[in-house]
Amino acid sequence: MSKLSRLAKAFRREGIAVDYTDGIYRITNEHASAQILLPASLPLEQKAVRQLLDFASVHSPDSHHGVCRACATPDFHPGSIAPVGSVVATDADFVIPAAIGTDINCGMRLITTGLKKAAVEPLKQALVQRLTRVLLDNGRDVPLRSTAFRALFDDGPAGFIDSLHAEGLWAAVDRDRLASELAACISLANFDGNSRYAPEALVGTRETIRDPNLGTPGAGNHFVELQVVDEVFDRHAAYAAGLAVGDVVVMIHSGSRDVGFFVGRRWMDRARAAWPAGLKHPESGLYGLSGPLAHEYLAAMGTAARYAWANRVVLAELVRKEVSELAGGTSRLVVDVPHNVVLPEQGMNIHRKGATPARHGDLALIPGSMGDASYVVRGLGNPDWLWSCSHGAGRSVRRQELRRMAGNPSDGSWQCVTLREERRVEEAPAAYKPIGPVLAAQEQAGLIDAVARLKPWVTFKA
């Protein structure tokens, strides 16, 4: 019996019809339908399918608003509420806060160092010590005035940069460079915001704030990684991005930390509370917001999204400072891209949960694992996949299973620096799908073109 036949029978018992053609699963039940781009070599997980169909069926109580389309990229796997790798489009007056959750604007930032691996290799041990101190061991000095936080939330990133005072880390930061790099931050200008949605601790009356979360990667799959450009596929695009074989680059994966939790949790609760009294609640437990509440959510979400951008900026500047002091070099931003946000596009609200915008000509980042390559890619703006691509390879083994592994899972081919040994176990390369078929499926389907391949050198995990 073929793999699809077994799957189809299992799904049929749940009222789900499954078809697989040319690397695409098309799934349907009585409430919704969706498509999933997934090569035959990678498993289709039942829980993730159920979660995707649940999200594809969300609508307002009067059924006047709801999901228009739903799809998933090859890193597709179950999430706590929404499946990771899912893209859901709703009409412009409707949002689903739980589709984004609390890790708002979790995203990727890639900077160059202006240095070749051969030049940095003799300094590797000293660099690792410096970065461990500032990234993991609370050795950073990042003071901010509450006026800067208010400027970030109310006026946006440009206002935040203008409000910085030359103290602590900021004394060494080139603010003109930061301002010029805003153009390489995908969709950042589309986020609204307002300080009334932010935690009081950041926008209160204190003059100087030392936010314990700002400039921290966070737990789980977040990281800061030194990488080396291993191969260039698109010479012109790589040159424009400042990438050449042998270059040392820094990839940062982090989000909005406690601000995202503060905003996301409140708005998921608010969506549930807005459900009309006496009307049966949806079995999935998923709720949308319509009209003015939907637009208010987008402003609240944008507030956390702006904080996530600032968090990645601080992480990048911490690394830039240590690299420059130790080895010199001239750094530049390649791209900063989100993958847990709602963005108004094409007359719809595109919800990306663990998926990345891949609009025509825009760069995106697709990381593999600590033992596998990452890729810089260029979006092709494919409407069949809601102008999106995957945000990584996707997990294949749950963290709970990996915790049962004995000893250090490293075979010596990859290096993870962490103060918490469980991170090395939970995030081992074996936890993730191989990046090769994930990337190839998206190239063949016309979502992206590869620009450059990056190999991990040293990974820092909180």
C-alpha positions as CSV (number, residue, x, y, z in Angstrom):
1,M,0.0,0.0,0.0
2,S,1.4,3.4,-1.0
3,K,2.2,6.1,1.6
4,L,-0.6,8.3,0.2
5,S,-3.1,5.5,0.3
6,R,-2.4,4.9,4.0
7,L,-2.6,8.7,4.7
8,A,-5.8,9.0,2.7
9,K,-7.4,6.3,4.7
10,A,-6.3,7.8,8.0
11,F,-7.6,11.2,7.0
12,R,-10.8,9.8,5.6
13,R,-11.7,8.6,9.0
14,E,-11.5,12.2,10.1
15,G,-13.6,13.5,7.2
16,I,-10.5,14.9,5.4
17,A,-10.0,14.3,1.7
18,V,-6.3,14.3,0.5
19,D,-4.9,14.5,-3.0
20,Y,-1.2,14.6,-3.9
21,T,0.0,15.8,-7.3
22,D,3.3,17.3,-8.4
23,G,4.6,17.8,-4.8
24,I,1.4,19.5,-3.6
25,Y,-1.1,18.1,-1.1
26,R,-4.6,19.4,-1.5
27,I,-6.6,18.9,1.7
28,T,-10.4,19.4,2.2
29,N,-13.0,18.8,4.8
30,E,-16.6,20.0,5.1
31,H,-15.5,23.4,6.4
32,A,-12.4,24.4,4.5
33,S,-9.6,23.6,2.0
34,A,-5.9,24.3,1.8
35,Q,-2.8,23.3,-0.1
36,I,0.6,22.2,1.2
37,L,3.9,22.3,-0.7
38,L,5.8,19.3,0.6
39,P,8.2,16.9,-1.2
40,A,7.3,13.2,-1.0
41,S,10.5,12.5,1.0
42,L,9.1,14.6,4.0
43,P,6.3,13.5,6.2
44,L,2.8,15.0,6.3
45,E,1.7,15.2,9.9
46,Q,-1.9,14.7,10.8
47,K,-1.9,17.2,13.7
48,A,-0.6,19.9,11.4
49,V,-3.2,19.2,8.8
50,R,-6.0,19.4,11.3
51,Q,-4.6,22.7,12.6
52,L,-4.3,24.1,9.1
53,L,-7.9,23.2,8.3
54,D,-9.1,24.7,11.6
55,F,-7.5,28.0,10.7
56,A,-8.8,27.9,7.2
57,S,-12.3,27.7,8.5
58,V,-12.2,30.6,10.9
59,H,-14.9,33.2,10.3
60,S,-16.8,36.0,12.1
61,P,-20.0,35.1,14.0
62,D,-22.1,36.5,11.3
63,S,-20.0,34.8,8.6
64,H,-19.5,38.1,6.7
65,H,-15.8,38.0,7.3
66,G,-13.3,35.1,7.3
67,V,-10.5,33.2,5.7
68,C,-10.2,33.5,1.9
69,R,-7.3,31.1,1.3
70,A,-4.9,28.9,3.2
71,C,-1.6,27.2,2.3
72,A,1.6,25.9,3.8
73,T,5.3,25.8,2.9
74,P,7.6,22.8,3.2
75,D,8.7,23.5,6.8
76,F,5.1,22.7,7.7
77,H,4.7,21.0,11.1
78,P,2.4,21.3,14.2
79,G,2.5,24.3,16.4
80,S,1.0,24.9,19.8
81,I,-2.1,26.5,18.3
82,A,-1.3,27.3,14.6
83,P,0.8,25.0,12.4
84,V,4.2,26.4,11.7
85,G,4.8,27.1,8.0
86,S,1.2,28.2,7.4
87,V,-0.1,31.2,5.4
88,V,-3.7,32.3,5.9
89,A,-5.3,35.1,4.0
90,T,-8.4,36.9,5.3
91,D,-10.4,39.8,4.0
92,A,-9.1,43.3,4.9
93,D,-11.4,43.8,7.9
94,F,-10.7,40.5,9.7
95,V,-7.7,39.1,11.6
96,I,-7.0,36.0,13.7
97,P,-4.7,36.9,16.6
98,A,-3.9,33.3,17.5
99,A,-2.6,32.8,14.0
100,I,0.4,34.9,15.1
101,G,0.4,34.1,18.8
102,T,2.8,35.7,21.2
103,D,6.1,35.5,19.2
104,I,5.1,38.6,17.1
105,N,7.6,39.5,14.4
106,C,9.9,36.7,15.2
107,G,12.3,37.2,12.3
108,M,15.7,37.0,10.8
109,R,18.5,39.6,10.4
110,L,21.7,39.0,8.3
111,I,24.7,41.2,8.5
112,T,28.1,41.0,6.9
113,T,31.3,41.5,8.9
114,G,33.5,42.5,5.9
115,L,36.0,39.8,6.9
116,K,37.0,36.5,5.4
117,K,37.0,33.3,7.5
118,A,40.8,33.0,7.0
119,A,41.3,36.3,8.8
120,V,38.9,35.5,11.7
121,E,39.9,31.9,12.3
122,P,43.0,32.7,14.4
123,L,40.8,35.0,16.5
124,K,37.9,32.6,16.9
125,Q,38.4,31.6,20.5
126,A,38.7,35.3,21.6
127,L,35.6,36.2,19.6
128,V,33.5,33.4,21.0
129,Q,34.4,34.5,24.5
130,R,33.4,38.1,23.8
131,L,30.2,37.1,22.1
132,T,29.3,34.6,24.9
133,R,29.6,37.5,27.4
134,V,27.4,40.0,25.6
135,L,24.9,37.6,24.1
136,L,24.4,35.0,26.8
137,D,26.0,36.1,30.0
138,N,24.3,39.5,30.5
139,G,27.5,41.5,29.6
140,R,25.6,44.1,27.5
141,D,25.1,47.7,28.4
142,V,22.0,48.9,26.4
143,P,20.4,51.9,28.3
144,L,17.4,53.5,26.7
145,R,15.3,56.5,27.7
146,S,11.5,55.9,27.9
147,T,11.3,58.7,25.3
148,A,13.1,56.4,22.8
149,F,10.6,53.5,23.5
150,R,7.7,55.9,23.0
151,A,9.2,57.2,19.8
152,L,9.7,53.6,18.6
153,F,6.0,52.7,19.3
154,D,4.4,56.0,18.3
155,D,6.6,57.3,15.5
156,G,8.4,54.2,14.2
157,P,12.0,53.0,13.7
158,A,13.2,56.3,12.2
159,G,11.9,58.2,15.3
160,F,13.6,55.6,17.5
161,I,16.9,56.1,15.9
162,D,16.6,59.9,16.2
163,S,15.8,59.5,19.9
164,L,18.9,57.5,20.8
165,H,21.4,59.0,23.3
166,A,25.1,58.4,23.0
167,E,25.4,56.2,26.1
168,G,26.3,52.5,26.6
169,L,26.2,50.6,23.4
170,W,24.7,53.5,21.6
171,A,27.9,55.6,22.0
172,A,29.6,53.4,19.4
173,V,26.6,53.0,17.0
174,D,26.5,54.8,13.7
175,R,23.0,56.2,13.7
176,D,23.2,57.3,10.1
177,R,24.1,53.8,9.1
178,L,21.1,52.4,11.1
179,A,18.8,54.9,9.3
180,S,20.1,53.9,5.9
181,E,19.6,50.2,6.7
182,L,15.8,50.7,7.3
183,A,15.3,50.2,3.5
184,A,16.6,46.6,3.8
185,C,14.0,45.7,6.5
186,I,11.2,43.9,4.7
187,S,7.7,45.2,5.6
188,L,9.0,47.3,8.6
189,A,7.3,50.4,7.2
190,N,4.0,48.6,7.1
191,F,3.7,48.2,10.9
192,D,1.6,50.7,12.7
193,G,2.0,51.1,16.5
194,N,1.1,53.0,19.6
195,S,2.7,53.2,23.0
196,R,-0.7,52.6,24.6
197,Y,-0.4,49.0,23.6
198,A,3.1,48.6,25.1
199,P,4.0,47.4,28.7
200,E,3.9,50.3,31.2
201,A,7.5,49.5,32.3
202,L,8.8,50.7,28.9
203,V,6.8,53.8,28.4
204,G,6.3,55.0,32.0
205,T,8.0,57.9,33.8
206,R,11.5,56.5,34.3
207,E,14.1,58.4,32.4
208,T,16.5,55.5,31.8
209,I,15.4,51.9,31.3
210,R,17.6,48.8,31.2
211,D,15.2,46.4,29.6
212,P,16.3,42.8,30.5
213,N,14.9,41.5,27.2
214,L,16.3,44.0,24.7
215,G,19.3,42.5,22.9
216,T,18.5,38.8,23.9
217,P,17.9,36.0,21.4
218,G,15.2,34.2,23.5
219,A,14.7,30.5,24.0
220,G,13.6,27.7,21.7
221,N,14.9,27.9,18.1
222,H,16.2,31.4,18.4
223,F,19.9,32.0,17.8
224,V,22.8,34.2,16.8
225,E,25.1,32.3,14.4
226,L,28.4,33.1,12.8
227,Q,28.3,31.7,9.3
228,V,30.5,31.5,6.2
229,V,29.4,32.1,2.6
230,D,29.9,28.7,1.1
231,E,28.6,29.1,-2.4
232,V,27.0,31.8,-4.6
233,F,24.3,30.9,-7.1
234,D,23.2,34.3,-8.3
235,R,26.4,36.3,-8.8
236,H,24.7,39.6,-9.4
237,A,22.2,39.4,-6.5
238,A,25.0,38.3,-4.1
239,Y,27.2,41.1,-5.2
240,A,24.4,43.6,-4.6
241,A,23.9,42.1,-1.2
242,G,27.6,42.3,-0.3
243,L,28.1,38.5,-0.2
244,A,31.1,36.6,-1.6
245,V,32.5,33.1,-1.0
246,G,34.5,32.9,2.2
247,D,32.9,35.9,3.9
248,V,32.0,35.7,7.6
249,V,28.4,36.8,8.2
250,V,26.1,36.9,11.2
251,M,22.5,35.5,11.2
252,I,20.2,36.5,14.0
253,H,16.8,34.8,14.7
254,S,14.8,36.5,17.5
255,G,11.5,38.2,18.1
256,S,9.5,40.5,20.4
257,R,10.2,38.7,23.6
258,D,8.0,39.8,26.6
259,V,6.4,42.6,24.6
260,G,5.1,40.1,22.1
261,F,3.8,37.9,24.9
262,F,2.1,41.0,26.5
263,V,0.4,42.0,23.3
264,G,-0.4,38.6,21.9
265,R,-1.9,37.1,25.0
266,R,-4.2,40.0,25.6
267,W,-5.5,40.1,22.0
268,M,-6.1,36.3,21.9
269,D,-8.1,36.7,25.1
270,R,-9.9,39.8,23.6
271,A,-10.9,37.9,20.5
272,R,-12.4,35.2,22.6
273,A,-14.2,37.7,24.8
274,A,-15.6,39.4,21.7
275,W,-17.5,36.3,20.7
276,P,-21.3,36.9,21.1
277,A,-22.8,35.7,24.3
278,G,-25.2,32.7,23.8
279,L,-23.6,31.8,20.4
280,K,-21.9,28.4,20.3
281,H,-18.1,28.8,20.4
282,P,-16.0,27.3,17.6
283,E,-14.8,23.8,18.3
284,S,-11.3,24.7,17.3
285,G,-11.2,27.5,20.0
286,L,-10.0,29.9,17.3
287,Y,-11.4,33.4,17.2
288,G,-11.2,36.3,14.7
289,L,-11.7,40.0,15.1
290,S,-13.7,42.1,12.7
291,G,-13.9,45.8,11.8
292,P,-12.5,48.4,14.2
293,L,-11.2,45.7,16.6
294,A,-9.3,44.1,13.7
295,H,-7.6,47.3,12.9
296,E,-6.8,48.0,16.5
297,Y,-5.2,44.6,16.8
298,L,-3.0,45.4,13.8
299,A,-1.8,48.5,15.6
300,A,-1.1,46.5,18.8
301,M,0.7,43.8,16.8
302,G,2.7,46.5,15.0
303,T,3.8,47.8,18.4
304,A,5.3,44.5,19.3
305,A,6.7,44.1,15.8
306,R,8.6,47.3,16.1
307,Y,10.1,46.1,19.4
308,A,11.2,42.9,17.7
309,W,13.0,44.9,15.0
310,A,14.7,46.9,17.8
311,N,15.7,43.7,19.6
312,R,17.4,42.4,16.4
313,V,19.1,45.7,15.9
314,V,20.6,45.6,19.4
315,L,21.8,42.0,18.9
316,A,23.4,43.0,15.6
317,E,25.1,46.0,17.1
318,L,26.4,44.0,20.0
319,V,28.0,41.6,17.5
320,R,29.3,44.4,15.3
321,K,31.0,46.1,18.2
322,E,32.8,42.9,19.4
323,V,33.9,41.9,15.9
324,S,35.1,45.4,15.0
325,E,37.1,45.8,18.2
326,L,38.8,42.4,17.8
327,A,39.2,42.1,14.0
328,G,38.1,45.3,12.2
329,G,36.1,44.9,9.1
330,T,33.2,46.9,7.7
331,S,29.7,45.6,8.3
332,R,26.5,46.1,6.4
333,L,22.9,44.8,6.7
334,V,21.9,42.3,4.0
335,V,18.2,41.9,5.0
336,D,15.9,41.9,8.0
337,V,12.7,39.9,7.4
338,P,9.7,38.9,9.6
339,H,7.9,35.6,9.7
340,N,5.2,35.9,12.4
341,V,3.1,38.8,11.4
342,V,-0.1,39.9,9.7
343,L,0.5,42.2,6.7
344,P,-2.1,44.0,4.6
345,E,-1.3,42.9,1.0
346,Q,-3.3,42.5,-2.2
347,G,-6.5,43.8,-0.5
348,M,-6.2,41.0,2.1
349,N,-4.6,40.5,5.5
350,I,-1.9,37.9,5.0
351,H,-1.2,35.9,8.2
352,R,2.2,34.2,8.2
353,K,2.9,31.8,11.0
354,G,6.5,30.6,10.6
355,A,6.4,31.7,6.9
356,T,8.3,34.6,5.3
357,P,7.3,37.2,2.8
358,A,8.7,36.3,-0.7
359,R,7.5,39.2,-2.8
360,H,9.1,39.6,-6.2
361,G,12.7,40.8,-5.9
362,D,12.8,40.9,-2.1
363,L,15.5,38.9,-0.3
364,A,14.5,36.4,2.3
365,L,16.4,34.0,4.7
366,I,15.8,30.3,5.1
367,P,17.9,28.8,7.8
368,G,18.6,25.1,8.2
369,S,20.0,23.9,11.5
370,M,23.2,24.1,13.5
371,G,24.6,21.3,11.3
372,D,23.0,22.3,8.0
373,A,23.2,25.2,5.6
374,S,21.1,28.3,5.5
375,Y,20.2,30.2,2.3
376,V,19.8,33.7,1.1
377,V,17.0,33.6,-1.5
378,R,15.1,36.0,-3.7
379,G,11.4,36.0,-3.7
380,L,9.5,35.5,-7.0
381,G,6.1,36.8,-5.8
382,N,4.1,33.6,-6.4
383,P,0.4,34.4,-5.9
384,D,-0.4,30.6,-5.7
385,W,1.5,30.6,-2.4
386,L,0.4,34.0,-1.1
387,W,3.7,35.7,-2.0
388,S,5.5,33.6,0.7
389,C,8.2,31.1,1.4
390,S,9.3,28.9,4.3
391,H,11.1,30.5,7.3
392,G,13.4,27.5,7.8
393,A,13.7,23.7,7.4
394,G,11.0,22.9,10.0
395,R,11.2,20.6,13.0
396,S,10.9,16.9,12.5
397,V,11.4,15.7,16.1
398,R,9.7,17.2,19.1
399,R,11.8,18.7,21.9
400,Q,10.4,16.2,24.4
401,E,11.8,13.3,22.4
402,L,15.2,14.9,22.1
403,R,15.4,15.5,25.8
404,R,15.5,11.8,26.3
405,M,18.8,11.6,24.3
406,A,21.8,10.8,26.5
407,G,24.9,12.9,26.5
408,N,26.0,15.5,24.0
409,P,24.4,15.0,20.6
410,S,27.2,16.8,18.7
411,D,29.3,14.7,16.4
412,G,32.0,17.4,16.2
413,S,30.8,18.8,12.9
414,W,28.9,21.7,14.5
415,Q,29.5,24.0,17.5
416,C,26.8,25.3,19.8
417,V,27.7,27.8,22.6
418,T,25.1,27.9,25.3
419,L,24.8,28.3,29.1
420,R,21.9,25.8,29.1
421,E,22.8,22.3,28.0
422,E,19.2,21.4,27.1
423,R,19.4,23.9,24.2
424,R,22.2,21.8,22.6
425,V,20.0,18.7,22.9
426,E,16.6,20.2,21.9
427,E,18.1,22.1,18.9
428,A,20.4,19.4,17.6
429,P,20.5,19.1,13.8
430,A,18.6,15.8,14.1
431,A,15.6,17.9,15.3
432,Y,15.1,19.4,11.9
433,K,14.3,18.4,8.3
434,P,17.1,18.5,5.8
435,I,17.2,21.9,4.2
436,G,18.0,20.5,0.7
437,P,14.5,19.2,-0.2
438,V,12.8,22.1,1.5
439,L,14.7,24.6,-0.6
440,A,14.4,22.5,-3.8
441,A,10.6,22.2,-3.5
442,Q,10.2,25.9,-3.3
443,E,12.5,26.6,-6.3
444,Q,10.7,24.1,-8.4
445,A,7.3,25.5,-7.5
446,G,8.5,29.0,-8.4
447,L,8.4,30.6,-4.9
448,I,12.1,31.6,-4.7
449,D,15.5,31.5,-6.4
450,A,18.6,30.7,-4.3
451,V,21.2,33.5,-4.1
452,A,23.8,32.1,-1.7
453,R,24.4,29.2,0.6
454,L,25.8,29.9,4.2
455,K,27.4,27.2,6.3
456,P,27.2,27.4,10.1
457,W,30.5,28.1,12.0
458,V,29.5,28.8,15.6
459,T,25.9,29.0,17.0
460,F,25.0,30.9,20.2
461,K,21.8,29.7,22.0
462,A,20.4,31.4,25.1
